[in-house]
Amino acid sequence: MSIIPLPQLLALLCCCGLAAATQGPTDPSTPPNLGLAHFHNLTFDPGTWTLSWACGGHDGAVMSCTVIDQEAGIRRRVRSRGCRCRFQPMELHRGVDLEVAGDKGHAQVHQTLRFENEGAPGSGAENLTCEILAAHFLCCYWAVGPAAPDDIRYSLRVLNATGHEVASCSAAPGTPPTRCQADDLTHLPRLAYIVVTGQSRTGLVRFLDAVVNTKGIERLGPPDNVSASCNFSHCTITWAPPPTWAPMTEQDFRFEIEWKSCPPLSSSTQKAEPSSIAQKVVIAGREDNAFAFPSPAPRGRLWVRVRAGDTRSDRWSDWSPALELGSEATTPPRALVLAASSCAALLCALALGAACRRLALSRRLLPPIPGIRDRVSDDERVNSETLRKDLLRP
């Protein structure tokens, strides 16, 4: 066994230490850097939710992309197609982190891009809400940001899943809008991306966006063709479902019927004040769209109304106009009753006069036939026994 001399051993240790010092410490949590040249010009387009980069002639390739919204707890990953990744529509006003992951040989490469909502805090719109009304209009409402400049002008755009604009509205100069109505819903998709942007001469304004399910924001109108009738036993109300923008079946509807008894009419005011007790019932949609309930007491009065709802949400339409039912509600006015009585009396008098004239005329045209007189007394009141003897005499 050979022994290394001490001077040579010291020289060998110094060489090893110098080599370790030149490499520096390693962090196992840090992924190896294999060259970020493969991810040059990494950009994000918020209008189409597309993350893209420049493609080069290197042998590295991006395999997947991830978008992360830390505040909302959202994390979505998609596979790359060519030199880009396209995400589904999502809210971006809180800011998101975008990551790309690829490989080069047997090692992984990662790169991160931060997307921020540029502008002064509080300058953007707040509390964005939208609803579809009367099956034809998309109405959106929002509030002006607390730190919005005095010359702020907001505008609204509605995009589909491919980033194409399907509706928009802007404000008149000097009047920041808090409401927008789109009248053409022909190209409105089921999943719509709505964004409210602002403009000001003082600087950038933050945007506010939302992804909405258009079937869930539709507000139904009151039922159509509402009618009601009562008899001695029950009352029946019928209606037709309201028109809708999204296709709905009978099972998607529900209806709430409310009726309330009313006290008798006051002779002085001719107005009835509804009682404090109202009865309600919720029924599922069906083909006949009718409901029957017990009729009020004799000569009772009531009013009834109906509204429509969607079984997929808790929202209800406005109530239909109340219909007033009952015997007193259909009682004709007093003047009409007096006029009818007078006409009936006049007709009776005319009929009686005509009958008397007819009787007098018939007496003149057809006088009564003279009766047989008695031979002795010359009286028309002939005794029947005497008449019988005279007729039998030869």
C-alpha positions in Angstrom: 0.0 0.0 0.0 1.5 3.3 -1.1 1.3 6.4 1.0 0.6 9.8 -0.6 3.0 12.4 0.5 1.6 15.3 2.5 2.4 18.1 -0.1 0.6 16.2 -2.8 -2.4 15.5 -0.6 -2.8 19.2 0.2 -2.6 20.1 -3.4 -5.3 17.6 -4.3 -7.6 18.9 -1.6 -7.2 22.5 -2.8 -8.1 21.5 -6.3 -11.3 19.8 -5.2 -12.3 22.8 -3.1 -11.7 25.2 -5.9 -13.8 23.2 -8.2 -16.7 23.1 -5.7 -16.4 26.8 -5.1 -16.7 27.6 -8.8 -19.9 25.5 -9.2 -21.6 27.3 -6.3 -24.3 25.9 -4.0 -27.3 24.0 -5.5 -30.9 24.5 -4.5 -32.9 21.3 -5.0 -36.2 23.3 -5.1 -35.0 25.3 -8.1 -35.6 23.6 -11.4 -32.6 23.4 -13.7 -32.2 26.2 -16.1 -31.9 24.8 -19.5 -32.2 28.1 -21.4 -35.3 30.2 -21.6 -34.7 31.1 -25.2 -37.4 28.6 -26.1 -40.0 30.9 -24.5 -39.1 34.2 -26.1 -41.8 36.9 -26.5 -44.2 35.2 -24.1 -47.4 37.4 -24.3 -51.0 37.1 -23.2 -54.0 38.4 -25.0 -56.9 39.0 -22.5 -59.4 39.5 -25.3 -59.1 36.0 -26.5 -57.5 34.4 -23.4 -54.5 33.2 -25.5 -51.0 32.8 -24.2 -48.4 32.7 -27.1 -44.7 32.7 -27.6 -42.1 32.8 -30.4 -41.3 29.5 -32.0 -37.6 28.8 -32.7 -35.6 26.1 -34.2 -34.5 24.7 -30.9 -35.3 21.2 -29.8 -37.3 22.4 -26.7 -41.1 22.3 -26.8 -43.9 23.6 -24.6 -46.2 20.9 -23.4 -48.8 22.7 -21.3 -50.0 26.0 -19.9 -51.6 26.9 -16.6 -53.5 30.0 -15.5 -53.8 30.6 -11.8 -56.1 33.1 -9.9 -54.9 33.0 -6.4 -57.7 35.2 -5.0 -60.5 33.2 -6.5 -58.7 29.8 -6.0 -58.9 29.0 -9.7 -56.3 26.8 -11.5 -56.7 25.6 -15.0 -54.3 23.7 -17.3 -54.5 23.2 -21.0 -52.3 21.6 -23.6 -50.4 23.7 -26.1 -51.3 23.8 -29.7 -48.4 25.0 -31.9 -46.9 28.1 -30.2 -49.9 29.1 -28.1 -52.3 28.0 -25.4 -56.0 29.1 -25.4 -58.0 29.1 -22.2 -61.7 29.1 -21.7 -63.3 32.5 -20.9 -62.5 33.5 -17.3 -62.5 36.7 -15.1 -59.2 38.6 -15.3 -59.9 41.8 -13.3 -58.2 40.4 -10.2 -55.0 39.5 -12.1 -53.7 36.1 -13.0 -50.4 34.1 -13.2 -49.6 32.3 -16.4 -47.2 29.4 -16.5 -45.7 27.4 -19.4 -44.0 24.1 -19.0 -41.9 22.3 -21.5 -39.0 20.0 -21.8 -35.5 19.8 -23.4 -34.2 16.4 -23.6 -34.9 14.8 -20.3 -35.1 18.0 -18.2 -38.1 20.3 -17.6 -38.3 24.0 -18.3 -40.8 26.5 -16.6 -41.5 30.1 -17.2 -44.1 32.4 -15.5 -45.9 35.6 -16.7 -48.0 37.9 -14.5 -51.0 39.6 -16.0 -52.1 42.7 -14.0 -55.3 44.9 -14.3 -53.5 48.2 -14.9 -55.0 51.4 -13.6 -55.5 53.2 -10.3 -57.3 51.2 -7.6 -61.0 52.0 -7.3 -61.1 53.6 -10.8 -62.9 50.7 -12.4 -66.6 49.9 -12.3 -68.1 47.9 -9.4 -71.0 45.6 -8.8 -71.7 44.4 -12.3 -75.0 42.7 -12.8 -76.8 41.6 -15.9 -80.2 40.2 -16.8 -82.2 39.3 -19.9 -85.6 41.0 -19.9 -88.8 40.3 -22.0 -86.9 37.7 -23.9 -85.3 40.4 -26.1 -83.1 42.7 -24.1 -79.8 42.3 -22.2 -79.6 44.9 -19.5 -76.4 45.4 -17.4 -75.9 47.7 -14.4 -72.9 48.8 -12.5 -71.7 51.4 -10.1 -69.0 54.1 -10.6 -65.7 53.3 -8.9 -65.1 55.2 -5.7 -61.8 56.6 -7.0 -62.9 57.1 -10.6 -61.8 60.4 -12.3 -64.3 63.1 -13.0 -64.1 62.6 -16.7 -64.5 58.8 -16.6 -66.4 57.2 -19.5 -67.4 53.6 -19.2 -68.3 51.3 -22.0 -69.5 47.7 -22.1 -68.7 44.8 -24.5 -70.1 41.3 -24.7 -67.9 38.6 -26.2 -68.4 35.0 -27.1 -66.0 32.2 -26.3 -63.8 33.0 -29.3 -63.4 36.6 -28.3 -65.8 38.0 -31.0 -68.0 40.9 -29.9 -71.7 40.2 -30.0 -73.1 43.3 -28.2 -71.7 46.7 -26.9 -72.7 50.1 -25.7 -70.8 53.3 -24.8 -71.6 56.5 -23.0 -72.3 60.0 -24.2 -69.5 62.4 -23.4 -69.7 63.9 -19.9 -72.3 61.3 -18.6 -70.7 58.2 -17.1 -73.2 55.4 -17.7 -74.3 52.9 -15.1 -76.6 51.0 -17.4 -76.4 49.4 -20.8 -79.0 47.7 -22.9 -78.3 45.4 -25.9 -81.3 45.0 -28.1 -80.0 42.3 -30.5 -79.5 38.9 -28.8 -79.2 37.0 -32.0 -75.6 35.9 -31.5 -75.6 35.9 -27.7 -74.0 32.6 -26.6 -74.9 30.4 -23.6 -71.6 31.4 -21.9 -70.9 35.1 -22.4 -67.9 37.2 -21.3 -68.9 40.8 -20.3 -66.3 43.5 -19.6 -66.7 47.1 -18.6 -63.8 49.3 -19.5 -63.1 53.0 -18.7 -61.4 55.9 -20.3 -60.0 59.0 -18.7 -57.5 61.7 -19.7 -55.9 61.4 -16.3 -54.5 57.9 -16.8 -55.4 54.2 -17.1 -58.7 52.9 -15.7 -59.1 49.4 -14.4 -61.6 47.1 -16.1 -64.3 44.9 -14.6 -65.3 41.6 -16.2 -67.6 38.7 -15.5 -68.4 35.3 -17.2 -72.2 34.7 -17.1 -74.5 31.8 -18.0 -77.1 33.6 -20.1 -79.7 31.0 -19.2 -79.3 31.7 -15.5 -79.7 35.5 -15.8 -82.9 35.6 -17.7 -85.7 37.2 -15.8 -89.1 36.0 -16.9 -92.0 38.3 -17.6 -95.5 37.9 -16.1 -97.7 35.2 -17.6 -99.8 36.1 -20.6 -103.5 35.8 -21.2 -104.5 35.6 -17.6 -108.3 35.1 -17.0 -110.4 33.9 -14.2 -114.0 33.0 -13.4 -116.1 31.8 -10.5 -119.3 29.8 -9.8 -121.0 28.7 -6.6 -118.4 26.1 -5.7 -115.0 27.2 -7.0 -113.0 29.7 -9.0 -110.6 28.9 -11.9 -107.7 30.9 -13.1 -105.9 30.2 -16.4 -102.8 31.7 -18.1 -100.2 31.1 -20.7 -96.4 30.8 -20.1 -94.4 34.0 -20.8 -92.1 34.1 -23.8 -88.5 33.2 -23.1 -85.1 33.8 -24.8 -83.7 30.4 -23.8 -85.7 27.4 -24.8 -87.8 26.1 -21.8 -90.1 23.2 -21.4 -93.2 22.9 -19.3 -91.2 21.2 -16.6 -88.8 24.2 -16.4 -91.7 26.5 -15.3 -93.3 27.0 -12.0 -96.2 29.3 -11.1 -97.3 31.0 -7.9 -101.0 31.9 -7.5 -102.2 34.3 -4.9 -105.8 35.2 -4.0 -107.3 37.3 -1.3 -110.8 37.9 -0.1 -112.2 41.4 0.0 -114.8 43.0 2.3 -118.1 44.3 0.8 -118.0 47.6 -1.0 -118.7 50.7 1.0 -121.8 52.6 -0.2 -120.0 55.9 0.3 -116.7 55.2 -1.4 -117.6 52.2 -3.6 -114.1 50.9 -2.8 -113.1 47.7 -1.1 -110.1 47.4 1.1 -108.4 44.0 0.8 -108.2 41.9 3.9 -104.9 41.1 5.5 -105.0 37.3 4.8 -103.8 36.2 1.4 -103.5 32.6 0.3 -100.7 31.4 -2.0 -99.8 28.2 -3.7 -96.9 27.1 -5.9 -97.5 24.6 -8.7 -95.3 23.1 -11.4 -95.8 23.9 -15.0 -98.2 21.7 -16.9 -100.0 21.6 -20.2 -103.4 23.2 -19.2 -101.8 26.0 -17.0 -105.0 26.3 -14.8 -105.7 26.2 -11.1 -109.0 25.9 -9.2 -109.7 27.0 -5.6 -112.8 27.2 -3.4 -115.1 30.1 -4.3 -115.7 32.8 -1.6 -118.9 32.9 0.5 -122.1 33.9 -1.2 -121.8 37.4 -2.6 -118.1 37.4 -1.6 -115.4 39.2 -3.6 -111.7 38.5 -4.1 -108.8 39.3 -6.4 -106.3 36.9 -7.8 -103.0 37.1 -9.6 -100.2 34.8 -10.8 -96.4 35.0 -11.5 -93.9 32.7 -13.3 -90.6 31.3 -12.1 -87.8 29.1 -13.3 -87.2 25.8 -11.5 -83.4 26.3 -12.1 -83.2 29.5 -10.1 -84.9 31.3 -7.2 -85.9 34.3 -9.3 -89.6 35.1 -10.0 -91.3 37.4 -12.5 -93.4 40.3 -11.6 -97.0 39.7 -10.7 -99.7 39.8 -13.4 -102.3 42.5 -13.0 -104.8 41.5 -10.3 -108.2 40.3 -11.5 -111.3 41.1 -9.3 -113.9 38.3 -9.0 -117.1 37.7 -7.1 -120.8 38.6 -7.4 -120.5 42.1 -6.2 -117.7 42.7 -8.6 -120.1 42.0 -11.5 -123.2 43.8 -10.0 -124.5 46.3 -12.5 -124.7 50.0 -11.5 -127.9 51.3 -9.9 -128.7 53.6 -12.8 -128.5 50.7 -15.2 -130.9 48.7 -12.9 -133.4 51.6 -12.8 -133.2 52.0 -16.6 -133.9 48.3 -17.1 -136.8 48.4 -14.7 -138.3 51.4 -16.5 -138.0 49.8 -19.9 -139.6 46.6 -18.6 -142.6 48.5 -17.2 -143.0 50.5 -20.4 -142.9 47.3 -22.4 -145.6 45.7 -20.2 -147.8 48.8 -20.6 -147.4 48.7 -24.3 -148.2 45.0 -24.4 -151.3 45.5 -22.3 -152.5 48.4 -24.5 -152.0 46.4 -27.6 -154.0 43.5 -26.1 -156.9 45.7 -25.2 -157.0 47.3 -28.7 -157.0 43.9 -30.3 -159.8 42.7 -28.1 -161.9 45.7 -29.0 -161.2 45.3 -32.7 -162.2 41.6 -32.6 -165.5 42.5 -30.9 -166.3 45.0 -33.7 -165.4 42.6 -36.5 -167.0 39.5 -34.9 -170.1 40.5 -32.9 -171.6 37.9 -30.6 -174.3 35.6 -32.1 -177.8 36.3 -30.7 -179.1 33.6 -28.4 -182.5 31.7 -28.6 -185.3 33.7 -27.0 -188.1 32.3 -24.9 -191.5 32.4 -26.6 -193.4 33.4 -23.6 -191.1 35.9 -21.8 -189.0 36.9 -24.8 -185.9 36.4 -22.7 -182.6 35.0 -24.0 -182.1 33.1 -20.8 -184.0 30.0 -22.0 -184.8 27.2 -19.6 -183.1 24.1 -20.8 -186.1 21.8 -20.0 -188.4 24.0 -22.0 -186.0 24.1 -24.9 -185.7 20.4 -24.9 -189.5 20.0 -25.0 -189.8 22.5 -27.9 -187.2 20.6 -29.9 -188.9 17.3 -29.4 -192.4 18.5 -30.3 -193.5 17.4 -33.8 
